């Protein structure tokens, strides 16, 4: 369970500027790359390590796959990414950065082997569609401000070849 101050790493399908806020109940269309985690000691070291990592990660091209229902009651509509391997590799690199910094993900069941890349549908108009191609060429840090509000606190561009 996320708590105020926790962070999440995500690729935004809908552009979001650093410093912007959104209601937690109305997320921009996104693909979560790392579940919520506590920053422990602030953002400076995390930003520095993620900047270094992003310089060595090539953008990842993937295809949106079939619809599924996620969540504890299987009620959250998503589209699973058809080709999981490239996103899982990116997830693993980011997980290793967190581990190097001694940071722990809140819900470990959704990381490592439990990670499954997907795009959560945000109603009929805001969703990914099966067969749609995505180029994951950046990712953001999102901070949970309180129960209702999230903030985009940083963006990283994938620059590897």
N, C-alpha and C positions, 0 to 999 in steps of 0.2 A: 504494500500500500504506500502510495506516495505521500510525503509530508511537505509542508511549506519549506522552501529552500532546496528541495531535491531537483535534480537535473535529469534530462533525457536527451539522447542524440537522435536526430531524425532528418530525413530527406524530405523537403517540402515540394510537393507537386504544384502548389500555389505559392508564388513568390511572397516572402515575408521579410521585411527589412529588420535589421538588428535594431533593438530598442522598441519594437512594436509589442503590443499586448493583444491577447485574444481570450475569449471566454472558454473555460475548460470544457464546457458542454457543447461548444461549436468549434472544434479544431479545424484548422485549415487542412486541406487534403494532404496527407503525408504518409510516409513509410518509416516506421520506427526502426532505427538501427541499433539502439541500446535502450533497454528498459530503465526506469527511474533508479537513480542512485544518489547518495548523499555526497556533496562535494568535499567535506572534511578538510578544512584548511584553506578554503577559498578557491577562486577560479584561475589564478595566475599560472600555477604549475600545470593545471589541466589544459588551459589554452595553449601554453607553450608546447606541450607534448602533442596535442592534437594538430597544431600547426605543422610540426615536424612530420608527423605521420601522414597528413594530407598531402604534403609535398611528394611523398613516395607512393601514393595510391593513384592508380589510373582510374579515370571515370569508368563506371560499370553500366553496360547496356543490358536491360532485361525486358522481358515481356510479361504483361499482366495476364494472369491466368483466370481460372474458374472462380465462381462465387462460392463462398463457404460461410458458415456461422461459427463465430468464435465467442469466447467469454465463458464464465462459469456456468451459465445457463444456455449456452449456444444460441444467443439471441442477437449478437452483434454481426451485422452483415459486412463481409470483407471480400476482397479479391486477393487470392493467394498469388504470389509471383510464380510464374511457370518455371523459370530457370533459377532455382534457389542457390546453386553453388556460388555464383559470383557475389551475391549479396551476403551469403554466409561467410565468405572469405573477408569481406569488408567488416562485417560484424565481429569476426575473430580478431582482426587487427585492432579495432576499437576496444574490444574487451581486454586485449593484452595491454593497451595503454592504461586502462583503468587499473588493472592488476599491478602494473609497474608502480603506479602512484599509491597503491594500497587502498583503492576505493572498491567498495562492495555494492553490487547491484541488489536492490531491494527484493525482487522476486527472481531468485536464481533458476527457477524452473523454466523461465522464458529466455535463457541465454545459453550460449554454447550449443550443445546438441538439442536443446529445447527451443531454439530460435527458429521461427518460421516467418520469412518476409511476406508481408501482406500490406494492402492499402485498405484502410477502414472506409467504408462508404459513409458519406455525409448527406444522406437523402438521395433522391433520384437525380437531381441536377449536379451534385458535387460527388463524383465518384470516378474511379478508373474503370475502363472497359476491357473485357477480355480481348486479347490480341494487341492492345495498345502497347507501344514501345516507350520505355522510360530510359533516360540517360541520367544516372545518378552521378552528378559531377560536383556536388557540394553536399554539405550537411550542416545542421544548426545545433546549437545547444539551446534547449528550452528549459526555463526555470519555473517551477511551480511557486507562485507568489503566495497564494492562499487557496482555499477550497474551490474558488471560482475563477481564478485568474492565472494565466501563464504569460511569460515574457520571453521573447527571442533575445538571447544575450550574446550570441556569437555566431558567425558563419565561417565555414572553412571550405576552400575550393580544392577539389582533388586535382592534382597537377602532375602526377606520375605518368610515365609512358608505358 
